[in-house]
Amino acid sequence: MLPFRLVYHPGYDLDLGEHVVPGSKYGLIRARLLEEGPARAESFLEPQPATDDQLRLVHTEDWIRKLSTGSLTHREILTLEIPYSRQMADAFRLFTGGAILAARLALEDGIAYHLGGGFHHALPDHGEGFCAINDVAVAVRCLQRDSSIAKAMIVDCDVHHGSGTAAIFAGDQSVFTLSIHQQNNYPPHKPPSSIDIHLSDGAGDCEYNSQLRAGLRLAFLGFQPDLVFYLAGADPYYQDQLGGLNLTFDGLWERDSLVLEAALDRAVPVVISTAGGYAFRVQDTVTIHVNTAQVAAEALERIGWRRHEAL
C-alpha cells in the first residue's frame, strides 16, 4: 500500500484523436496502480476545478476569459498546439485544482502524487506547448497566499525546459526553479531558471544523474524550501517521440530517487506531478510514471517523514 495519497479525476483523460499527447495516460496510470496493488481506490482523491480567483494569482483576466469562452485566436491555438474544446478547458482547471490539492496533501503526508499536471510552458497571458494553465505556479501562489508555505522549489525533470515556470518566477526570491532538460529541444526561447542544466543530445543515465545530483546539491545549499514540486516527466526516456535523451527505466528510477531523497533527507515534503511523456508505446510512459510512485513509497518508508514545526 502506498504510504501517501494520490490525486486524480476522470476529467483528466482527454480524447485528442491522433495527437502525440496521450490523453488517456492518466487513467491508465491509475488502473495500473490498482491492478498491481500498491494503491487502493480509497487512496485516490478527486480535486475541485480551480476557480477564477485562484487562476488570477498567475494568469491574466483576458487569458482566463478566453479559455472560459472559447475565444482564443487562431494564432493562440497554434501556439498552444492542442485543439480547443470546452472539455479541454475544463480539464486544465481540474489539473490545476489537482495540483493545489496534492500540494496540501504533501504538507501532511510528506509526499503526494498527482496523476497529472506539470504544464510548465504556460505563461500568464497565453498557453504554449500543450500547456494552457501553469498548474504548479498557481498551486505555489495559492499556498503562499494562505501562508501554508513561504518558499517553494520546483525541480523540473521534463525533457523540455520549464520555460513558463522560469518566466513566471523570474526575480522572485521565494521560489527556486531548477530545470534539467535537453538543450536542443522545445522551446526555442528558454528564460533562465535559478539553475538550468542544459544537456546535449543523447545524454544517458550516467551523465543525466551525475548532473542532476550536482544541481540538487547546489540548489539546496543556498535555498531552504517549505515544499518541493517535482515534475517527474517520462520524456527523457530513450524511446520518447518528443525527446532526444537516452535514459532507461533504471536511469529514470535513479533520477526519481535522487530528487525524492534530496528533499526528504532535509525534511522537505514533495508533491509529484507526472508532466510529459510521449513514448512510442504508451504503456512505457505509464510504466515510468508508475515506477515513480513506487520509488516515492520506498523513499518515504526508508527515510521517514517529520512535519516541519513551522507548518
N, C-alpha and C positions, 0 to 999 in steps of 0.2 A: 504493500500500500504506500503510495506516495505521501511523504510527510508534509505536504503543503497543498493548498487549494489551487484549482485551475479555473480560468475564465474562458467561456465560450458561449456563442449564441448561434442558433441555426441561420440567422440572418447574415452571418459572415460569408456563407457559401454562395458565391455568385456564378451564374451561368454566363460566361463571356464568350461562348462559342469556340471558335478555333484560335482564340487569343493565346499568346505564350504564357500569360499568367494563369496558373492552375487554380481557378476559383473554388474548386471543390476540396482543396487540400486540408482546410481546417476541420471539416467533418471527418475526413479520412484519418487525421491525426487523433481525433477524439475516439473514433472507432477502434484504432489500433491500440490505444492505451487501455481501452476497456477490454478488448479481446485478449491482450497479453497479461492482464491482471494487475498492473501497478496502480491503476486508478479504478475507482468505483463511480457509479453515476452520481452519488451524493457529493463527490469531490468537486464537481463542476458547478460553478455559479454563473448565472446569466446576468449581464450588465443591462442597465438602462441606457438609452441613447444619450449622448452628450447634448446639453442644452445650448441655446444660442449664447447665453451668458458665459458658459464655460469656453465655448469656441472663441469668443471675443477676447479672451486673455492672450490669444496668439494671432487669430485671423481677423482680417478686415471685415467690416459690416457688409461691404459690397460683395466680397467673395462668399460669405455665408449666405447672402441673399441669392446669389446666382446658383449656388448648389441647391438651395431650397426650392427655387422656382424653375430650375432647368434653363436658365437664360444665359448659359455660357456661350461665348462666341466660338466660331469655327476654329480660330487660332488657339483659343484656350483648350478646346477639346483635343486638338492635335498635340499640344504641349503636354496635356495630361496623359495621353496615349492609351486611354481606355474609353470605351463608349459611355456616354452619359445615359443614365436612366434613373428613375426615382428609387429603384431598388439599390442601385449603386450608391446614391447619395445617402440613403438610409443606412446602408451597411457601414459607411465611413463614420457616421455618427455613433453606431453601435461599437465599432472598433475603438473609437475614442473613449466612449463610456467604459469599455472593457479595460483600456489602459489605466484609467483613473481607478477603477475598482481593484485591479490587480496590484497597483501601487499601494493602495491602502492595506490590502491583504499581506503584502510583503512586509510591511512595517510590523504586522502582528506575528507572522509565522517565520520570518527570516528569508523565505523565498516564496514567490508566487509565479505561476506560469500562465502567460496569456497566449492562447491559441490564435493569435492574430496580431495585427499592429506592426509597428516598426516602419511607418510610412515617412521616411526621413528626407524625401526630396520636396515635400510640400512646403511652400513659402506662405507668408501671411496673406498675400493678395492673389495667389493662384496655385494651382497644382502642377506637378511635374512628375514624369517618370512613374506612372501608375499610382501616384500618391496625391489624394485630394485634400486630406487633412493631416496635419502633423500631430498624430495622436500622442506621441511621447512628450512633445513640447507642451501640449495642452495639459497633460497629466502633471508635468513638473509644475506648471504655473498654478494649477488647482491646489496642489498640496502645499505650495508655498503660500498661496493666498490664505488658506485656513490654518497656517502655522504648523502643519503636520511635519514639514521639513523646512530647513533653511537653505541647505545646499544639496545639489544633486550632481551625480556624474553619469554621463551617457557613454557607454562603451559599445561602439558600433562595429560589429564584425560582419556586416554585409559585404559582398564583393564590390559594391558600389559605394563611393564616397557619400557620407552623410551631409549632403550639400545644404538642404533646407534647415536642418538642425544647427549646423555651423553658423549659418547666416542669422537665424533667429536669436541665438545666444551670443553672438559676437560682442565682445566687450563686457559681458555680464560675469562678474566675478563670483556669482553664486552658483553658476553651472559650468562644469568642466566637461568638454567634449573630446573624446578620443575616437578617431576613425582609422581603421586598418582596412585597406582596400587595394584593388588593382589600379595602378596609376593610369594605364591606357584603356580606360573604360568610362562608361557614363558616370556622371555628367561631364561635358567638356569643360565647364567652369566649376572649379572646386573652391568655394570660400574657405579660408583657413579655420580649422578646428583648433582647440587648445593644443592637441597633439595630432598630427597627421602622419601615418605610416604608409608611404606610397610604395607598393610592391610592384616589381617588374612582372611582365607576362610569364606565366608558367611557374611562378613560385610555388613550392611544395610544402609538405608538412614541417620539415625542419626549419626552413627559413621563416615561414609564417609564424610558427610558435616561438621561435627564438626572438623575433622582433616584437611580437605581442607581449612576451614576458618582460622584455626591457621597457616597453611602453607603459605597461601597467605599473611596474616598479616606479617609474618616473612620475606617473600621474598621481599615485597615492603618496609619493614623497612630499609633494607640495600642496595636496588638497585632501581634506578630510570630509567626505560627503556623508549625508544622513541616509542616502538611498542611491543605489546604482540601478540604472536602467540598462539592461543588456539586450542588444539587438543581435540575436543568435541566427543570423542569416544562414541558409543552407546553400547559398550560391557560390561560395568558394570551392565547392565540390568539383572534382575534375571532369565530371560528366554534365556540368550545367550548361544550358544553352546560351545564357547571357553572361557567363563568366569566362575568364581566361587564366584562372589559377588551377593548381593541381593537388588540392587537398583530398585525402582519402577519408573514409569513415573513421579510421583510427586517428587521423590528424585532427578531424573536427571534434572528436571525443576529447582529445587532449586540449584543444582550444577552449572548449566549454569548461573543462576542469580548471584551467588557468584563470579564467575570468571569475568563476564562482568562488574558488578558493582564495583568490586575492581579496575579494570583498569579505567573505565570511571569516577569514583569518583576522580581519580588522573589526569584526562585529558590525559590519555594514550590511543591511538587508539588500536583496536583489529582486527586481521584477524582470522577468524574461519575456521578450516578445519574439515571435517566430521570424518576422521580417521576410526577406526574399528567399526564393528557391524555385528554380526552373529546370530541374533535371530532365533529361530526355525521357526517363521513366519516372512518372510522378511518385511511384512507390519509393524510389530512392530519396526523394525530397522528404516524404513522410517519415522514412526511417531516420534520417538525420534529425528531424525535429523530435521524434520520439526518443532518440538517444539522448538529446539534450535534457529531457525530463528525467531520464534515468541517471545521468551524470549529476543533475541537481539533487536528486534524492540521496545519492551516495555521498556527495559533498556535505549535505546538511547532516546526515547521520554520523559522518566521520568527524566533522569539526564542531557540530552543535550550533546553537544559536542562543545568544543572550540579548535581550532587548535593551536598546540604549536608554539610559535613565532619562535623557532629555526628551525622549519620545513618549 
